[in-house]
């Protein structure tokens, strides 16, 4: 059997985390600068937002527009939440930004996603389960990206193709097992929390029960999320020891929240992502063989 047929498919699994995703942006920019290409990408929330710019080969795009606009009320604000039901302004984030202000290369994404499958993870409110949706044309499929990044309580429910969807992190924060199930035997996993982090139950769970009382399966997923997340991290660490995973995560606790607006803090965590990746570069390149 020749070496090509023996090569295992390598996936890239990207956790979410709101503005902590600037760490992932730094990791992926380092990948692009070093010519590191995988066989498939799956992202959750901010991970999906960063991952699409990796597919479109736009180095620096994600950190550039977040530094410029994170503090802009048109981007995210409680005023937007009050007026529209979405803390992230839908028109600004998903129309003006990618089509006019910081143009997303839809054509390159469309072509490269044929060779490097790109999946977005959302949570189905009716079932409480994850929907892992392959996207090939974000001009038409941007609602899936939006749904994956729509945080509960501060976002409207997204209805797309008969599904009611919200933040993918609720049902499957780190979808490595899904990727393994479709043939990605080796995976590079990018987390946005440091070693030793343990998720606790969301303190807003009582409010979620009231807000989503018509979706009991979704509420159950919200209640169980912290347990499943911690189990996923433990599994990934086991797979790292077994040689099936390269794990990249912040080498220090940056204390950056999901809605961070300080451009200096965003630049710092982005640079940390690039730094941590370069420290593992030789290991990553050996893993790719």
Helices and strands as residue ranges (DSSP letters): H 3-6, E 10-14, G 18-20, H 21-34, E 40-44, H 46-55, H 61-69, H 78-84, H 90-91, I 92-101, H 106-115, E 117-124, E 130-135, H 138-148, E 158-160, E 163-167, G 168-170, H 176-181, E 186-190, H 205-211, H 216-241, E 245-248, H 263-279, H 281-288
